[in-house]
């Protein structure tokens, strides 16, 4: 085994390592972007549910008021 083979092996290992790190960083960025979009969707659904629940409360109050007005 000579020095050339050792140098080639070290360069190849370093290239493989840095290639894997770069690939993982890109994948992590993609996952974080998708996670942020999912969190945003969940927050929007929560706002819609809150608006719906508020509407139900208002309708219930109206029903009570109408029932009170009908009663003698």
N, C-alpha and C positions, 0 to 999 in steps of 0.2 A: 504494500500500500504506500503510495507516494503522496506528496503534499498537494498535488493537483487534485487528486481524488477527494482528499479531505476538504479542500477549499470548495470544490464543486458541491459536495454534500452539505456543507454549512450554508452556502448560498441558496441551495435548493430548499433546505429546511427553513431558512429565514423567509424566503419567498412564500412558501406554503403557510407559514405562521401569519405573516402580514396580510396575505390574501384572505385567510380565514377571518382575521380581525376586521378587515374592511367589509367583508360580506356580512358578518354579524352586525356591524354598526348600521349598515343599510337596512337589514331586516328589522332591527330594533326601531329605526326611524319610521318604517312602514307600520309596524305594530302600534307605535305610539300615536301616529296619525289616525289610524283606524279606531283606536281606543278613545281618542278625543272626540271623534265623530259620534261614536256610540254614546258617550257621556252627554253630548249635546242633544242627541235624540231622546235620551231618557229624561233629561231636564225639560224638554219641550212637551213630552207626554205628561210629565208631572204637572206642568202649567195647565195643560188641557184638562186633566183630571180635576185640578183645583177649580177651574172655571165651571166645569160640569157640576161639581159638588155645590158650588155657590149658587148655581142656577136651581138646583134641587131645593136648596134651603129657601130661596126666594119663592119658588112655586108653592112650597109647603106653607109658608107664611101667608101667601095670597089665598090659598085654600082655606086656611083657618079664618082669615078675615071675611071671606065670602060666606062661610058657614055661620059666622057670628051675625052677619047682616041678615041672613035668611031667617035666623031664629028670632021669634018674637020677644 
